[in-house]
Structures are given as structure tokens and as C-alpha cells.
Amino acid sequence: MCRNIRPLNNFAPPATRDEVRSAALQYVRKVSGATKPSQANQAAFDHAVEHIAQITQELLDTLVTSAPPKDREVEAAKAKARSAARFAG
């Protein structure tokens, strides 16, 4: 999985539309192998991003879990600590 795509399910507050679109954009970039498509492929690229964002939002809206929602700030602090430990030294 692309490192820039973060889990979006079961957070308080829920994932925003921008977060979902950003994940879709990263996915399309990874699959297409292009960070910026050519003019000839721009429409197909944009369509894929919008379609995947829509499907992703639908998925997030229908997933069910019994676990309590994770706090975004706590999870971000954990990730920052892991990163600091990984790159220390």
C-alpha cells in the first residue's frame, strides 16, 4: 500500500471529503504510475479520482465496527513517535 494513503475508517471526527479525495488521488497516481498525467490522459485521470473518491466514501459510510472510534490527535501523536524512533540516529 502507498505510504501516503492512511486508514480513514473509524475515526472521530470522521474522514472529510478532502481526505477521501486525497486518498483517491494517491491511489490513482500509484496505479497509473504518474503524479501528473499528460493532457491526453487528464480527463481519464480526473474521472478515476472522482469515481474512486465516491466509492471510497460509500464504503466508509457503510462499514460497521464495534470498536470505539480512534481519536485523530492521539493516532497522529503515535505516528509521529514511530517516525521519530524510526529516523533517530
Rosetta silent file (secondary structure, phi, psi, omega in degrees, C-alpha in Angstrom):
SEQUENCE: MCRNIRPLNNFAPPATRDEVRSAALQYVRKVSGATKPSQANQAAFDHAVEHIAQITQELLDTLVTSAPPKDREVEAAKAKARSAARFAG
SCORE:     score description
SCORE:     0.000 S_00000001
   1 L     0.000  144.220  177.905    0.000    0.000    0.000 S_00000001
   2 L   -63.250  133.147 -177.728    1.176    3.505   -0.724 S_00000001
   3 L   -62.275  -26.776 -177.797    2.546    5.105    2.439 S_00000001
   4 L   -78.686  -12.891  178.138    0.614    8.309    1.774 S_00000001
   5 L   -90.035  117.360 -177.027   -2.739    6.551    1.893 S_00000001
   6 L  -103.769  150.311  173.697   -3.878    6.474    5.505 S_00000001
   7 L   -58.220  138.667 -177.521   -6.686    4.442    7.064 S_00000001
   8 L  -117.628   -6.803 -175.340   -9.824    6.564    7.105 S_00000001
   9 L   -87.370  145.500  171.213  -12.307    4.309    8.881 S_00000001
  10 L    64.637   48.685  174.851  -13.452    4.589   12.486 S_00000001
  11 E  -117.995  151.578  174.018  -12.082    7.993   13.421 S_00000001
  12 E  -118.835  119.217   -5.737  -13.656   10.752   15.448 S_00000001
  13 L   -72.009  161.765 -178.151  -14.367   13.045   13.718 S_00000001
  14 L   -61.878  163.799  178.649  -14.972   11.017   10.536 S_00000001
  15 L   -58.388  140.279  178.617  -12.825   11.412    7.433 S_00000001
  16 L   -84.666  166.315  177.364  -13.505   14.574    5.498 S_00000001
  17 H   -60.061  -38.376  179.433  -14.345   14.766    1.818 S_00000001
  18 H   -65.491  -39.141  178.194  -10.869   16.225    1.203 S_00000001
  19 H   -65.227  -40.492  179.065   -9.171   13.308    2.983 S_00000001
  20 H   -65.593  -43.216  179.683  -11.157   10.817    0.922 S_00000001
  21 H   -66.066  -39.598  178.603  -10.314   12.643   -2.309 S_00000001
  22 H   -62.462  -40.433  177.251   -6.622   12.830   -1.349 S_00000001
  23 H   -64.540  -41.074  178.193   -6.554    9.080   -0.762 S_00000001
  24 H   -63.531  -42.219  178.577   -8.233    8.511   -4.137 S_00000001
  25 H   -61.570  -45.615  178.147   -5.705   10.793   -5.826 S_00000001
  26 H   -61.167  -40.260  178.893   -2.781    8.922   -4.254 S_00000001
  27 H   -62.584  -47.659 -178.879   -4.294    5.607   -5.338 S_00000001
  28 H   -64.955  -39.386  176.153   -4.751    6.750   -8.938 S_00000001
  29 H   -60.199  -43.951 -178.424   -1.229    8.175   -9.010 S_00000001
  30 H   -64.980  -48.138 -176.868    0.172    4.884   -7.740 S_00000001
  31 H   -67.110  -40.080 -177.213   -1.813    2.698  -10.133 S_00000001
  32 H   -79.921  -20.946 -177.685   -1.204    4.912  -13.174 S_00000001
  33 L    77.098   15.845 -178.086    2.449    5.486  -12.395 S_00000001
  34 L  -132.028  129.328  175.158    2.009    9.213  -12.992 S_00000001
  35 L   -82.282  -28.170  175.731    1.942   12.032  -10.489 S_00000001
  36 L  -137.289  113.117 -177.898    0.762   14.413  -13.202 S_00000001
  37 L   -72.100  159.405  174.926   -0.949   12.888  -16.232 S_00000001
  38 L   -67.987  165.014  178.046   -0.419   14.130  -19.763 S_00000001
  39 H   -59.237  -34.775 -179.514   -3.067   16.384  -21.295 S_00000001
  40 H   -65.737  -27.996 -177.278   -4.299   13.416  -23.305 S_00000001
  41 H  -105.885   -0.121 -175.185   -4.933   11.445  -20.092 S_00000001
  42 H   -58.765  -44.419 -178.062   -6.084   14.269  -17.793 S_00000001
  43 H   -64.037  -42.982  179.525   -9.816   13.623  -18.251 S_00000001
  44 H   -65.724  -40.353  179.236   -9.456    9.890  -17.594 S_00000001
  45 H   -61.919  -50.425 -179.379   -7.246   10.593  -14.568 S_00000001
  46 H   -62.522  -40.842  178.760   -9.712   13.115  -13.095 S_00000001
  47 H   -61.972  -43.766 -179.804  -12.665   10.802  -13.746 S_00000001
  48 H   -62.606  -43.827 -179.813  -10.891    7.941  -11.968 S_00000001
  49 H   -60.543  -48.287 -178.439  -10.070   10.122   -8.943 S_00000001
  50 H   -64.656  -41.600 -179.476  -13.671   11.326   -8.601 S_00000001
  51 H   -65.853  -44.909 -179.807  -15.132    7.855   -9.103 S_00000001
  52 H   -66.919  -37.577  177.191  -12.766    6.235   -6.588 S_00000001
  53 H   -62.566  -42.569  179.461  -13.412    9.026   -4.063 S_00000001
  54 H   -63.200  -46.312 -179.756  -17.160    8.457   -4.411 S_00000001
  55 H   -66.186  -38.602  178.355  -16.834    4.680   -3.973 S_00000001
  56 H   -63.652  -43.903  178.448  -14.460    5.146   -1.032 S_00000001
  57 H   -62.474  -40.719  177.648  -16.908    7.473    0.714 S_00000001
  58 H   -60.882  -43.079  177.961  -19.679    4.936    0.108 S_00000001
  59 H   -60.943  -49.817 -179.017  -17.511    2.218    1.635 S_00000001
  60 H   -60.782  -35.900 -179.676  -16.683    4.319    4.696 S_00000001
  61 H   -70.366  -23.397 -175.850  -20.360    5.198    5.147 S_00000001
  62 H  -105.531  -10.171  178.229  -21.417    1.535    5.157 S_00000001
  63 L   -66.446  143.976 -179.794  -18.648   -0.098    7.208 S_00000001
  64 L  -122.432  136.439  176.642  -19.721   -1.316   10.640 S_00000001
  65 L  -144.266  150.241  176.663  -17.448   -1.776   13.640 S_00000001
  66 L   -96.932   -7.052  179.603  -17.933   -2.447   17.323 S_00000001
  67 L   -75.294  145.985  176.608  -14.639   -0.762   18.242 S_00000001
  68 L   -68.026  149.656  179.569  -14.797    2.753   19.643 S_00000001
  69 L   -61.330  143.596  177.850  -13.684    5.483   17.220 S_00000001
  70 E   -83.285  144.827  178.166   -9.997    6.366   17.351 S_00000001
  71 E   -82.449  125.994 -177.105   -9.014    9.901   18.272 S_00000001
  72 H   -59.600  -42.336 -177.886   -7.222   11.592   15.373 S_00000001
  73 H   -66.968  -39.802  178.271   -4.862   13.573   17.595 S_00000001
  74 H   -64.663  -45.096  179.927   -3.820   10.512   19.611 S_00000001
  75 H   -64.871  -38.630  177.984   -3.203    8.483   16.434 S_00000001
  76 H   -64.639  -39.886  177.946   -1.210   11.355   14.895 S_00000001
  77 H   -64.559  -41.073  177.526    0.957   11.568   18.029 S_00000001
  78 H   -61.959  -44.070 -179.786    1.591    7.809   17.884 S_00000001
  79 H   -63.775  -40.072  178.874    2.586    8.049   14.217 S_00000001
  80 H   -64.259  -40.740  177.861    4.903   10.965   14.952 S_00000001
  81 H   -65.083  -41.945  177.504    6.573    8.982   17.762 S_00000001
  82 H   -62.174  -41.903  179.583    7.024    5.953   15.491 S_00000001
  83 H   -64.430  -43.524  179.848    8.536    8.167   12.812 S_00000001
  84 H   -62.587  -42.029  178.981   10.919    9.823   15.275 S_00000001
  85 H   -66.769  -37.549 -178.321   12.057    6.427   16.567 S_00000001
  86 H   -67.393  -40.115 -174.573   12.469    5.115   13.029 S_00000001
  87 H  -101.856    6.784  177.209   14.580    8.014   11.815 S_00000001
  88 L   -72.087  139.815  170.286   16.507    8.739   15.014 S_00000001
  89 L    92.392    0.000    0.000   20.175    8.341   14.925 S_00000001
